[in-house]
Amino acid sequence: MLRTNPSFLSFIEDIYQQNQHVGDVVLKSFSRGRFLLEQGSRPTKVFIIKEGIAKVFFSEENGKDFIFEFLSAGEIVGELEAIRDTDCLCNIGAVSDVLAYALDSRYFRALMNRDIAFNRLLLNELAERLANTSTRSSFQQLYTIGHGLKKILELQKKQQITLSKEDMAAYMGVTLRSLNRALKELEQAKE
Ligand SMILES: Nc1ncnc2c1ncn2[C@@H]1O[C@@H]2COP(=O)(O)O[C@H]2[C@H]1O
């Protein structure tokens, strides 16, 4: 649920500390609630999170949000736009204050063209995302809300994060009302 990528983080920290690419890689902070990327926009930066938690979410035309993933240290965002030369697929919002390395898109593409280690990290990340999104999508279709809720509560405990009810509902792809009902049923089952 809360993804991290320590290898990607150390890769970018090395570049940043070597100070060879001043301007191409800068540190940027986002306070809680701000957006790193907006769905449908065409930004010029790719971000690698240094600290904090961000949510990746899709806003549907019916006004509902669906959260794909929560990302933290070492996770990259905005790479799809830079790879495919398209608008951002979805929104990236800061759930806590976030500090991120911002890579100029042209620099990101230059790394893709010449750095094998970087390409390996990137492919690994994309493969991991495909696996995670597919596994979760199947789980969500095939299990009850109550079962999904138990799992998400366990994960929060394990990863020591606390999500708002709105974010929990958007992660599970259910309404706030259904989530509240499932929470109540869970409480009643405990009594
Ligand atoms: N399934 C997913 N899991 C994690 N991150 C994702 C997922 N889908 C999209 N993203 C990220 O969300 C970003 C939105 O902007 P981009 O389309 O440029 O790049 C996208 C990815 O970095």
Ligand as a Chemical Component Dictionary entry (heavy atoms), coordinates in Angstrom:
data_LIG
# 
_chem_comp.id                   LIG 
_chem_comp.type                 NON-POLYMER 
_chem_comp.pdbx_formal_charge   0 
_chem_comp.three_letter_code    LIG 
# 
loop_
_chem_comp_atom.comp_id 
_chem_comp_atom.atom_id 
_chem_comp_atom.alt_atom_id 
_chem_comp_atom.type_symbol 
_chem_comp_atom.charge 
_chem_comp_atom.model_Cartn_x 
_chem_comp_atom.model_Cartn_y 
_chem_comp_atom.model_Cartn_z 
_chem_comp_atom.pdbx_ordinal 
LIG N1  N1  N 0 -0.678 2.165  -10.997 1  
LIG C1  C1  C 0 0.147  3.118  -10.601 2  
LIG N2  N2  N 0 0.873  2.967  -9.476  3  
LIG C2  C2  C 0 1.716  3.930  -9.079  4  
LIG N3  N3  N 0 1.914  5.094  -9.751  5  
LIG C3  C3  C 0 1.238  5.285  -10.884 6  
LIG C4  C4  C 0 0.323  4.319  -11.353 7  
LIG N4  N4  N 0 -0.211 4.790  -12.492 8  
LIG C5  C5  C 0 0.343  5.999  -12.713 9  
LIG N5  N5  N 0 1.211  6.304  -11.750 10 
LIG C6  C6  C 0 2.021  7.537  -11.634 11 
LIG O1  O1  O 0 1.171  8.676  -11.726 12 
LIG C7  C7  C 0 1.788  9.586  -12.613 13 
LIG C8  C8  C 0 0.900  10.635 -13.229 14 
LIG O2  O2  O 0 1.657  11.357 -14.181 15 
LIG P1  P1  P 0 2.344  10.532 -15.372 16 
LIG O3  O3  O 0 1.262  9.966  -16.231 17 
LIG O4  O4  O 0 3.363  11.373 -16.062 18 
LIG O5  O5  O 0 3.120  9.351  -14.590 19 
LIG C9  C9  C 0 2.322  8.630  -13.681 20 
LIG C10 C10 C 0 3.006  7.626  -12.799 21 
LIG O6  O6  O 0 4.198  8.164  -12.293 22 
# 
loop_
_chem_comp_bond.comp_id 
_chem_comp_bond.atom_id_1 
_chem_comp_bond.atom_id_2 
_chem_comp_bond.value_order 
_chem_comp_bond.pdbx_ordinal 
LIG N1  C1  SING 1  
LIG C1  N2  SING 2  
LIG C1  C4  DOUB 3  
LIG N2  C2  DOUB 4  
LIG C2  N3  SING 5  
LIG N3  C3  DOUB 6  
LIG C3  C4  SING 7  
LIG C3  N5  SING 8  
LIG C4  N4  SING 9  
LIG N4  C5  DOUB 10 
LIG C5  N5  SING 11 
LIG N5  C6  SING 12 
LIG C6  O1  SING 13 
LIG C6  C10 SING 14 
LIG O1  C7  SING 15 
LIG C7  C8  SING 16 
LIG C7  C9  SING 17 
LIG C8  O2  SING 18 
LIG O2  P1  SING 19 
LIG P1  O3  DOUB 20 
LIG P1  O4  SING 21 
LIG P1  O5  SING 22 
LIG O5  C9  SING 23 
LIG C9  C10 SING 24 
LIG C10 O6  SING 25 
# 
